[in-house]
Amino acid sequence: MLAQVRSWWRALTGQARLSGEMASEMDGHMERYAADLIARGVEPGEARRRARIEFGSTAAASEECREAVGLRWPNEFARDLRYAARVLRKSPTFTAAAVATLALCIGANTAIFSVVDAVLLRPLPYPHPDRLAWVARHYHDQRSEGEGLAENGRIWEAVRDNAGYLDAAVFSDGSMGVNFAAGGRVEYVKQQRVASGFFRVLGIAPLIGREFSADDDREGGPAVTVLSHALWKRIFREDPSIVGQAITLRGEPYTVVGVLPANFQSSTPADLWTPLRPSQNGEGGGWNYVVAGRLRPGVTWAQADTQIEALGAPIFHENGRQTSVRLHLISFQRGLTDDLHRPLLILWAAVGVVLLIGCVNIAGLLLARAAGRTRELATRMALGGGRAALVRQLLAESVLLGLCGGAAGVILGWLGVKALKLLAHDSLNVWQAVELNWRVLAATGCASIAAGILFGLYPALVASRLEIRAALGEAGRGVAGGRNPWPRRLLVASEVALGVVLLVGAGLLIRTFAHLRGLNPGFDAHNVIAAQLSLQDARYATSQRVNRLFDESLARIRELPGVESAAVTLSLPYERALNDGFQRLDGRHVDTEPQITNMFYVSPEFFRVLRIPLLRGRVFSTADSSTAASALVVSESFVRMYLRDDDPLGRHLDLGGGDKREIVGVVGDIQQKSGWGDGSPSSVMPDIYIPSTQVEDKFMQLVHIWFSPSWIVRTTGPAEGVIAGMQRALESVDSRLPFAGFHSMEDVRYRALAQERFQAVLLGALAGLALLLAAVGIYGLIANSVAERTRELGIRLALGASLAQAMRSVALPGVALALAGVVAGSVLAGFAAQLLRHLVWGVRPGDPLTFVAVGLGLLGVATAASFLPALRITRLNPAETLRQE
Amino acid sequence: MGKQVDILQGTLDMLILKAVSLGPLHGYGILLRIQQISKDALQIPQGSLYPALYRLEHRGWIAAEWGESENKRKAKYYSLTAAGRKQLKSERQEWKRLAGAIADVLAAEPEEV
C-alpha cells in the first residue's frame, strides 16, 4: 500500500520525466525488434516499419501505463478544471453572481469560525491541555440543567484529600484590582489569587524564582507574590534581582518569589498572583473557588470522573436539598469558556445555514444555466462523452466556483474578523487571539470545496439526464418551457424555509435585546461618572478608616465646580452585587434559615446621585453614624418578595452576626446583573442597602477582597474637568490610592448588554443576508421564467389577455413557493427556537409576534421579488415578439 | 513453430513475474524470454506488455532500474522484488489449482458423474 502511494506520488510529481522514460523505453523496444528482424534478413526500412506496426500505438500504450500507476484521475481532473475555467470566463455575469454569493457566505463562515476556533477548538496554551480538568457541579432538576463552575472550601478539601487520580489545585477565577506601589510608582493592577500548585497543574514553570509553596499558602504564611512577565518588564525593566525583594501591595510589603514566562496566560487576565489560602470558612464558605487538576499519568478520564463523583456524593446527600447535584469533571477549556459555549455554537449553526442558503441559490442558478447549455451538453454526449464524464465536468465547474468564492471569502472573512473584534471588544471574553490562522484557512478551504460539490452535484445530475435527440432537435425555444421546473422551485422554497429559521432566531434575539434595553433602569444615568478603586489594602482594615476616606474624599469632590452630588457604593447598577444572607426577625414571616439577597453599602448621598426614588420612609443621612441605631433601606422588589404581608417600615432583619437592623425606608428597584436566580443579564433583584458607617471591620475587609467600591458623581455639565478634579481630590487625601479608571454610567449601561447586543447584531446581519439571498433566488426564478416564456406571453397578449393576467400567471408561482417555504420554515423554526431558550429574555421562544412578523415580512419580500421581474412583460410588444421568433 | 495461443486475461502478469524471476530483463527481453520458454506458443501483444510492467512496478512486485544493454544502449531493467516473489508463488499455486480443476472436469467420464 505504502509502496503504491509512493509510486503514485513519484509519478504525479514527475510527469514529464515519466513521459520521457516511457518514450525512450518503447523506442528501445522497437529498435531491438527491428534489429532482430534485420538479422533475420528483413530489409532495414521494412524492419522498422514492421516493428512500429506490431507494437501498435505508443500513445495508447503510454496512456495505459499512466493509468496503471494511478495518473488517470489527476490528469482528467486537471483537464476538467482547465475546461471549467474557460466555460466560466465565457459567462462573466453568472460567474460574478455566484462568486459574490459564495464570497459573502464563506466570508461570514470564516469570520465566525475564527472566533469558534479561538474560543472552543484551539487547544489551550499549556502542555498536554487535553489532560486538564475542571471540577464542576452538574445540576439537573425540573426547572433547569447546567454546570456550576465554582466550588466551596469543603469540596476543595475533599478533592485535595481524596482525588488521587487528579493533581488538583484551587484558585479564584476572576481577578481583582489592587493597589500596587514599587519604584516610586502607584498603580491599580489586576491580582489573581491562586493556591500552591496552580502553575504546576497548568504545566508552567516560572521563568525565574519559584511558585507558591504549601507554606506560603496557609493562613498566616509569608506575604509573597509572583509577577507576570508584562508587569516585570513594564515596572522593573526585566531586572532578575527583583526576586527576593519587597514591593508594596494592598498597602503591605510583599516579597516577589517568581516571574512567569512571557507567553503565560492565566484563566483570567492578571498582572500578578498572590496565595489563595483556601479554607472552609470566610470566602471558602461560599462558591468562590475553582478547582482544577491534571489527570495523573495513566489515569483515564472515566476513572478520574468516577472518583470525583463518588467523593462528591456524601457532601450533596447531606445537604438534603440539593440531591439533583453531582460533582463531575469537564475539560478545562470547557470550564473556561462555558458562558460563550452555547451562543457561539448557535452563531456557528446560523452561519452554516447562511452558507447552505447560498449553496441552494447557486444550485438554482446552475439549473437555470443548464437549461441554456442543453445543446452544448447534448453535443458532448452525442460525441461520446459518458454521463459520468459530463457530471464530472459540471462538478469541476462548481468546485472551481467554490474555490474562487472561497478565495474571495477569505478576504471578506479577514475584514469580518476585524469587525467582529471591534463589536466584541468587551462582550466576548475571548481567551485566545481571534485570527485567520492556518486552521481557519484549512476549514475555509474544505468549506469551499464542500460547497462546490453541494451546490453542483444536483444540477449536474439533472443536467446530464438528457434526451440527446430531443435536445439537439429542439430549436431551443420551447413553448411553456419544456423543462421540468420543479427542481428549481423546490430549491427556492427550501431557501425561503431556511431563511425563516434564521429570521425567527434573529427576531427572538433582537426582541430580547429590545426588551432588556427597554427595561426601566430605575436610576438616571445621565451626567453620572463612576470611578472604582481597591480598598483591599492593609491601611484600610477598619470600617472607621474606610469611612474617613469616604467622608474626606467626597467632601473635596463636592467642592469641585460642576459637581452636584457625590457618593460611594460597594457596587454599581448593572453589575453583579454582593450576595448576602439575611433573616427576618419579626413580622408575619420569621426565618430560621438565612435567605439570599443582594447587599450594598452606600454613603448617604447614593440615592440622590443616581436619583433612585424614595417610596416610603427615609434614606440615609449623616445621622446614621457608626454609633447610631442600625438602619437599612430595602428595594421595592425586596418588599414584594419578603415583606408582602407586612408594613416594611420598622421590621427588623439580621444580616448575620446577630445584629438587629431596622428597615427605615423603601426605594425603587434598579437593574442589576443577577448572580443568582434566573441568570438574566439585566433584571431587578431584591436589594438591601446599609450605611457604610455601619459595616463591621471584618465584613468590610471580606467584601473588599471581591469588590472595589465606586465613587459616583453627578455633574451639572461635561465630565472632563471633574475627572481631573476627582483625581486631585483623592490624591490630597491619600497619595497612594489610584483610581482604576473613569466611566460614565451610560457606558456602564451600554456595556451591561454587550453580549446581547453582539448576538442580536450578528444574527440579525446573518438573517438579513439570508433574506437577501432568498429574494434573489425568487427574483432569478421568475425572471428566468419570463425569459423562457416570452413567446408564449406574446401570443397570449396578442390574443387579448390583459397585462395583469399575464403578470399574475408569471409571478404567482413565486408567491406560492414563498408561502410553502414560510409554512415549512415556521415548523422548522419552532424547533430551532428551542435552542435559543437560554438566550432569550422577556420573550418566549415560540413568540407569536416574531413568527407572524417574519412570515408576513418574507411573503412581502417574496411578492416584490416575484412581481418585479414580471414587470418586464409590460414592455413586451406582442407583434415584435412574434416576429422575432 | 507450433500453433500460437492467446494469453488468458490475468495470466500475463504471472508470466512476466516468472520471466524476471530468472534474472533482470528489459521489456523486449521479457517478451523474448516468454516466447523462448513457451517455444513460441505464447504470443504477447507488444503494446500490452508495458502497461502490465508499469502496473506490476506500481504494485511493488517488480523493481526497475536503468542500465546498459548488450548493444551499449540505455535500457530499463526489471527484476523481481521480495513481494513479487511471494505473489508469483501464490499465483502459481492458484494456477495449478485452477488447471487441475479444469483437467479433472475435462477428464470426467460419463459413469463418474
Interface residues (C-beta under 8 A of the other chain):
Chain A: A3 Q4 S7 W8 A11 E21 M22 S24 E25 M26 G28 H29 E31 R32 Y33 A35 E54 F55 G56 S57 A60 A61 S62 E64 C65 R66 E67 A68 V69 G70
Chain B: H26 G27 Y28 P45 Q46 G47 S48 Y50 P51 A52 L53 Y54 R55 E57 H58 R59 G60 S69 N71 R73 K74 A75 K76 A83
